[in-house]
Amino acid sequence: MSYLVPSFTTNFSGPIIIVGFGSIGKALLPLIKRHIITTAPITIIAPDDSNRHIAEKYGAHFLHMALTKENYETTLSRIIGDQSIRSLIVSVSNEVSSKDLTRYAAHHNAHYIDTVVEPWPGFYFNNSLSKSDQSNYTLRESLQSIKKELEGSPTAISCCGANPGMVSWLLKEALLNLAKDLGRDVPTPTSRKEWAILMRDLGVKGVHIAERDTQVANIPQTSGVFQNTWSATGCMAECLQPAELGWGTHENAIPDDGHNHESGSKTAIYLDQPGGVVKVRTWTPTEGPHFGYLVTHNEAISISDYFTIKEGDTVTYRPTCHYAYHPSDATVASLEELFNERAGVHQDEVKIFTEDEIVSGADELGVLLYGHEKGAYWYGSRLTIEEARELAPHQNATGLQVSSAVLAGIFYCLKHPQEGLIETDEMDYKAALEIQRPYLGKVYGAYTDWKPNQETSVDDAWQFSSIRMTE
C-alpha cells in the first residue's frame, strides 16, 4: 500500500530503544523508520510478543522480556554499549518507572521520551494507597523533584503523546488565534510568564481537554473484556485513579468530595471518586454538547501549573483544567461494566481495536478554552480512521495522534540536545506542530455559545460545579 508520506527526515547515529510494543509502540516504529535516518540498531523491549512480527518487518531486534526495577539498568546498558555515542530511549509501556528511566538516561548519555509518567508495578489497582498517593499529581511531583538534578543533561521529555503532549502545543496556538479574533495585537510570548499573562488577559477561565472518539469496530461487545482504541490496561488504570483537575482561581468553592494536596505546587485537587464515574459536560465541534469522563491526566496538572501567575507566594491567576473524555461506545460499555457490574474490579481480558478491525469513525481531540468574551473556543485535530490508514501503517486514529507526537518529541530532542528534563508545555509549540501536523487530519478551530448548564447564572456559568454532572 502507498501512503501520503510527509518527506522530512533527520539523522541520528546512536541506538534507539523502544520500551513497550503495544498499540503505540507498533505505530511509532514505522514513523521512526520513515523519518529518522540511522545505521544503528533499533531494539524493542516488551513482555508481550504478539506484535513481534511487526518489529521484525522493520528490521528491529525484539527482546521478549519485561523491563523491571531489578533488571532495567543492566538490560539497557547491555543494549546501549558505548556511551560515547548518544542513544534514544522511548517508553510507551505501562508500569515502567518514568523517574528511574529518566535518571538512567541522563547518566548514560541518552535522550528519553515517554507519553505518561509511569510508576513501577504496585501503584495502579493498589487500594492500600491513599487517594493522594495514588494520584497523577503525586507521580508528577515525584518526577519533577529531579528536574534540578538533571539540568544540562541530554534532553528528556515527560508526557509527549497526544494528551498529555500535543494538547499543550495546540493550547498555545489556540491562545494566539483567540487573541487575533478578539482584535488583540499581541506578540507571540517567549516565556512561561508571558504565556500566562496572555491567557489571563484574554479572560480564559479554564480549559477542557475535550476528546470524542467515535471509532467503531467489527468486534462484538464481550462480557469480561475491556475494549478500547488504545492501551486498554492504561485506560482502566487511569479510570480507576481518583478524578483530578487543575484548580483555577475563578472557582468559588472546592467540591464537597474534593481535596487539596498537602505538599508540592498545590496546583490541582482530587476527588473521592475515580475518574471513570465522574461525568462532566463538555463540547466538541462534530458532536456538539455531550458528556465526558473526568479521567486523571498529567496535562490537567501541568497546564494549570504552567499558566499560573503569582505575586510572591500568592497565586493571582490560574486556569481550571481537566480532561473531558468520551471514548468509543465500546469503551463506554466496558466502563459501565467495570463500575456498575464489577464494582471497580477491573476486567481480566483486554482488547485493543486495530486499524483493520475499525470500520468507521474518528478521534476528535482538542482544547476547549472557556469563559472569555466569545464564550468557548475549541481547537484541535479531527482524524478519521480512513485518513489514518492513508498516512501510516499499524495505526488507528487515536494511535496516530499519539505516535506522531512522540515523533515530534524525537525531533525536538535532536535539535535541542541538552535541556535536561522538560515537559511538553515548555517546548517550542510551533516546531512540534510543524512535525506533527501532516499526521493530524483536519486541524481547525470552532467557537460556540454553548454553556455547560443553562440553569446557572452568568457569574456561575463556568464554575466546575456547573460543568460537573450529578446523577
MOPESUL-V777198 format. One record per residue. N is the residue number from 1. RES is the residue in one letter. SS is DSSP state (2 for helix, 1 for strand, 0 for the rest). PSI is psi in whole degrees, -180 to 180 (* if undefined). NEAR is the number of other ideal C-beta (glycine too) atoms within 10 Angstrom. Layout:
BEGIN
<<N,RES,SS,PSI,NEAR> <N,RES,SS,PSI,NEAR>>
END
This chain:
BEGIN
<<1,M,0,138,5> <2,S,0,149,5> <3,Y,0,156,12> <4,L,0,85,10> <5,V,0,119,12> <6,P,0,145,18> <7,S,0,-2,7> <8,F,0,146,12> <9,T,0,165,10> <10,T,1,165,13> <11,N,1,145,9> <12,F,0,129,20> <13,S,0,-11,11> <14,G,0,172,20> <15,P,0,147,22> <16,I,1,130,24> <17,I,1,126,27> <18,I,1,119,26> <19,V,1,114,25> <20,G,0,139,27> <21,F,0,52,28> <22,G,0,-139,22> <23,S,2,-36,27> <24,I,2,-41,28> <25,G,2,-46,26> <26,K,2,-24,28> <27,A,2,-33,29> <28,L,2,-39,29> <29,L,2,-48,26> <30,P,2,-32,18> <31,L,2,-40,22> <32,I,2,-46,21> <33,K,2,-31,16> <34,R,2,-39,18> <35,H,2,-14,18> <36,I,1,115,19> <37,I,1,113,11> <38,T,0,147,16> <39,T,0,-6,7> <40,A,0,158,15> <41,P,0,154,14> <42,I,1,127,21> <43,T,1,132,22> <44,I,1,131,25> <45,I,1,118,25> <46,A,1,142,24> <47,P,0,-16,15> <48,D,0,124,12> <49,D,0,20,14> <50,S,0,-23,10> <51,N,0,16,19> <52,R,2,-38,16> <53,H,2,-30,10> <54,I,2,-42,19> <55,A,2,-47,22> <56,E,2,-33,12> <57,K,2,-34,15> <58,Y,0,15,16> <59,G,0,19,10> <60,A,0,148,21> <61,H,1,129,14> <62,F,1,120,19> <63,L,1,107,18> <64,H,1,92,12> <65,M,0,160,12> <66,A,0,135,17> <67,L,0,123,25> <68,T,0,172,14> <69,K,0,-30,12> <70,E,0,-28,9> <71,N,0,-3,12> <72,Y,2,-37,19> <73,E,2,-48,15> <74,T,2,-37,9> <75,T,2,-49,19> <76,L,2,-41,22> <77,S,2,-36,12> <78,R,2,-37,11> <79,I,2,-43,17> <80,I,2,-44,22> <81,G,0,-120,13> <82,D,0,109,9> <83,Q,0,-1,13> <84,S,0,-18,7> <85,I,0,123,13> <86,R,0,139,19> <87,S,1,176,25> <88,L,1,127,25> <89,I,1,124,26> <90,V,1,122,29> <91,S,1,118,25> <92,V,0,42,28> <93,S,0,148,26> <94,N,0,146,17> <95,E,0,44,19> <96,V,0,119,23> <97,S,0,118,24> <98,S,2,-40,23> <99,K,2,-46,19> <100,D,2,-39,16> <101,L,2,-36,26> <102,T,2,-47,27> <103,R,2,-41,19> <104,Y,2,-47,18> <105,A,2,-42,27> <106,A,2,-35,22> <107,H,2,2,13> <108,H,0,30,18> <109,N,0,52,16> <110,A,1,142,26> <111,H,1,155,25> <112,Y,1,138,30> <113,I,1,138,30> <114,D,1,174,29> <115,T,0,-8,32> <116,V,0,152,25> <117,V,0,113,24> <118,E,0,147,26> <119,P,0,175,20> <120,W,0,165,16> <121,P,0,148,15> <122,G,0,0,11> <123,F,0,-59,17> <124,Y,0,150,19> <125,F,0,22,16> <126,N,0,99,12> <127,N,0,-9,7> <128,S,0,-16,7> <129,L,0,148,15> <130,S,0,161,11> <131,K,0,-35,17> <132,S,0,-43,15> <133,D,0,-20,13> <134,Q,0,8,23> <135,S,0,160,23> <136,N,2,-29,26> <137,Y,2,-47,28> <138,T,2,-42,22> <139,L,2,-45,23> <140,R,2,-44,24> <141,E,2,-40,19> <142,S,2,-44,15> <143,L,2,-45,23> <144,Q,2,-18,18> <145,S,0,-18,11> <146,I,0,8,15> <147,K,0,-46,15> <148,K,0,-39,9> <149,E,0,-33,11> <150,L,0,12,20> <151,E,0,132,11> <152,G,0,-1,8> <153,S,0,173,22> <154,P,0,138,23> <155,T,0,130,23> <156,A,1,128,28> <157,I,1,119,29> <158,S,1,132,28> <159,C,0,58,27> <160,C,0,65,30> <161,G,1,-149,25> <162,A,0,-54,30> <163,N,0,115,27> <164,P,0,156,29> <165,G,1,-100,32> <166,M,2,-39,30> <167,V,2,-29,31> <168,S,2,-34,26> <169,W,2,-41,24> <170,L,2,-35,27> <171,L,2,-43,27> <172,K,2,-41,23> <173,E,2,-38,18> <174,A,2,-40,23> <175,L,2,-41,25> <176,L,2,-37,19> <177,N,2,-44,14> <178,L,2,-43,23> <179,A,2,-45,18> <180,K,2,-44,11> <181,D,2,-21,15> <182,L,0,2,15> <183,G,0,22,7> <184,R,0,122,12> <185,D,0,91,6> <186,V,0,141,15> <187,P,0,158,9> <188,T,0,124,14> <189,P,0,150,16> <190,T,0,4,8> <191,S,0,163,8> <192,R,2,-43,15> <193,K,2,-41,13> <194,E,2,-37,13> <195,W,2,-42,20> <196,A,2,-40,21> <197,I,2,-40,16> <198,L,2,-47,21> <199,M,2,-45,28> <200,R,2,-47,18> <201,D,2,-24,14> <202,L,0,-8,21> <203,G,0,19,15> <204,V,0,122,26> <205,K,0,-31,21> <206,G,1,174,26> <207,V,1,127,28> <208,H,1,136,29> <209,I,1,93,28> <210,A,1,115,29> <211,E,1,134,26> <212,R,1,117,25> <213,D,1,115,24> <214,T,0,17,20> <215,Q,0,137,27> <216,V,1,133,17> <217,A,1,162,24> <218,N,0,32,10> <219,I,0,126,15> <220,P,0,151,8> <221,Q,0,130,13> <222,T,0,130,14> <223,S,0,136,11> <224,G,0,5,11> <225,V,1,124,17> <226,F,1,118,24> <227,Q,1,141,26> <228,N,1,166,24> <229,T,0,-1,28> <230,W,0,-169,25> <231,S,0,108,25> <232,A,2,-39,23> <233,T,2,-43,18> <234,G,2,-41,23> <235,C,2,-44,24> <236,M,2,-44,22> <237,A,2,-46,20> <238,E,2,-41,22> <239,C,2,-22,27> <240,L,2,-17,23> <241,Q,0,160,24> <242,P,1,143,25> <243,A,1,137,30> <244,E,1,150,29> <245,L,1,146,33> <246,G,1,136,25> <247,W,0,116,27> <248,G,0,162,24> <249,T,0,-13,15> <250,H,0,-11,18> <251,E,0,137,19> <252,N,0,-38,9> <253,A,0,141,9> <254,I,0,144,14> <255,P,0,156,18> <256,D,0,-32,8> <257,D,0,17,12> <258,G,1,155,18> <259,H,1,142,16> <260,N,1,155,11> <261,H,0,152,17> <262,E,0,-13,7> <263,S,0,172,9> <264,G,0,-157,16> <265,S,0,-20,16> <266,K,0,36,14> <267,T,0,-30,25> <268,A,1,165,27> <269,I,1,166,23> <270,Y,1,156,26> <271,L,1,161,22> <272,D,1,-24,13> <273,Q,1,151,15> <274,P,1,153,22> <275,G,2,-27,26> <276,G,2,-3,24> <277,V,2,-8,19> <278,V,0,118,24> <279,K,1,143,20> <280,V,1,152,23> <281,R,1,136,18> <282,T,1,-176,30> <283,W,1,135,22> <284,T,1,155,25> <285,P,0,-46,20> <286,T,0,-43,12> <287,E,0,-31,14> <288,G,1,-150,10> <289,P,1,137,12> <290,H,1,-180,14> <291,F,1,153,14> <292,G,1,160,26> <293,Y,1,139,24> <294,L,0,75,31> <295,V,0,136,26> <296,T,0,137,30> <297,H,0,149,25> <298,N,2,-38,26> <299,E,2,-27,30> <300,A,2,-33,31> <301,I,2,-46,30> <302,S,2,-37,27> <303,I,2,-47,30> <304,S,2,-38,24> <305,D,2,-47,23> <306,Y,2,-37,24> <307,F,0,21,27> <308,T,0,139,21> <309,I,1,132,16> <310,K,1,148,12> <311,E,1,103,8> <312,G,0,-126,6> <313,D,0,1,5> <314,T,1,127,7> <315,V,1,119,16> <316,T,1,-20,12> <317,Y,1,137,19> <318,R,0,134,26> <319,P,0,147,25> <320,T,1,142,27> <321,C,1,133,28> <322,H,1,160,34> <323,Y,1,137,27> <324,A,1,92,26> <325,Y,1,117,27> <326,H,1,100,22> <327,P,0,-175,26> <328,S,0,156,24> <329,D,2,-35,16> <330,A,2,-38,23> <331,T,2,-38,24> <332,V,2,-44,15> <333,A,2,-39,15> <334,S,2,-38,29> <335,L,2,-39,21> <336,E,2,-41,13> <337,E,2,-44,18> <338,L,2,-46,22> <339,F,2,-32,17> <340,N,2,-34,10> <341,E,2,-27,10> <342,R,0,4,13> <343,A,0,39,7> <344,G,0,5,14> <345,V,0,117,11> <346,H,0,152,17> <347,Q,0,148,19> <348,D,0,-27,8> <349,E,1,149,11> <350,V,1,155,18> <351,K,1,121,18> <352,I,1,124,22> <353,F,0,128,27> <354,T,0,169,16> <355,E,0,-26,21> <356,D,0,-25,11> <357,E,0,-22,15> <358,I,1,128,23> <359,V,1,-18,12> <360,S,1,170,12> <361,G,0,179,22> <362,A,1,164,22> <363,D,1,117,29> <364,E,1,111,24> <365,L,1,125,26> <366,G,1,-168,28> <367,V,1,133,28> <368,L,1,106,24> <369,L,1,125,28> <370,Y,1,160,28> <371,G,1,-2,20> <372,H,1,-174,18> <373,E,0,-32,10> <374,K,0,6,16> <375,G,1,-89,15> <376,A,1,147,24> <377,Y,1,119,23> <378,W,1,137,25> <379,Y,1,127,23> <380,G,1,-158,31> <381,S,1,136,27> <382,R,1,108,21> <383,L,1,123,28> <384,T,1,162,19> <385,I,2,-34,25> <386,E,2,-41,14> <387,E,2,-41,18> <388,A,2,-43,26> <389,R,2,-34,18> <390,E,2,-23,15> <391,L,2,-36,21> <392,A,0,155,22> <393,P,0,161,18> <394,H,0,32,23> <395,Q,0,139,29> <396,N,0,-179,28> <397,A,2,-41,29> <398,T,2,-45,31> <399,G,2,-37,29> <400,L,2,-34,30> <401,Q,2,-35,29> <402,V,2,-52,26> <403,S,2,-34,29> <404,S,2,-29,30> <405,A,2,-39,32> <406,V,2,-42,28> <407,L,2,-44,26> <408,A,2,-37,28> <409,G,2,-39,31> <410,I,2,-47,24> <411,F,2,-39,20> <412,Y,2,-45,23> <413,C,2,-43,26> <414,L,2,-29,16> <415,K,2,-27,11> <416,H,0,77,14> <417,P,0,-13,12> <418,Q,0,48,10> <419,E,0,3,18> <420,G,0,-151,17> <421,L,1,124,25> <422,I,1,162,19> <423,E,1,163,25> <424,T,2,-25,30> <425,D,2,-25,23> <426,E,2,-4,15> <427,M,0,166,23> <428,D,0,102,14> <429,Y,2,-36,22> <430,K,2,-44,12> <431,A,2,-39,15> <432,A,2,-47,25> <433,L,2,-28,19> <434,E,2,-40,14> <435,I,2,-42,20> <436,Q,2,-32,27> <437,R,2,-40,15> <438,P,2,-17,14> <439,Y,2,9,23> <440,L,0,6,23> <441,G,0,-132,22> <442,K,1,118,14> <443,V,1,118,16> <444,Y,1,171,12> <445,G,1,157,18> <446,A,1,133,15> <447,Y,1,154,15> <448,T,1,148,17> <449,D,0,11,7> <450,W,0,140,16> <451,K,0,147,19> <452,P,0,-31,22> <453,N,0,107,16> <454,Q,0,-15,8> <455,E,0,-9,7> <456,T,0,161,15> <457,S,0,166,9> <458,V,0,-40,7> <459,D,0,-29,9> <460,D,0,4,12> <461,A,0,-35,17> <462,W,0,20,24> <463,Q,0,148,22> <464,F,2,-32,23> <465,S,2,-26,16> <466,S,2,-29,18> <467,I,2,-37,25> <468,R,1,137,19> <469,M,0,142,15> <470,T,0,141,5> <471,E,0,*,4>>
END
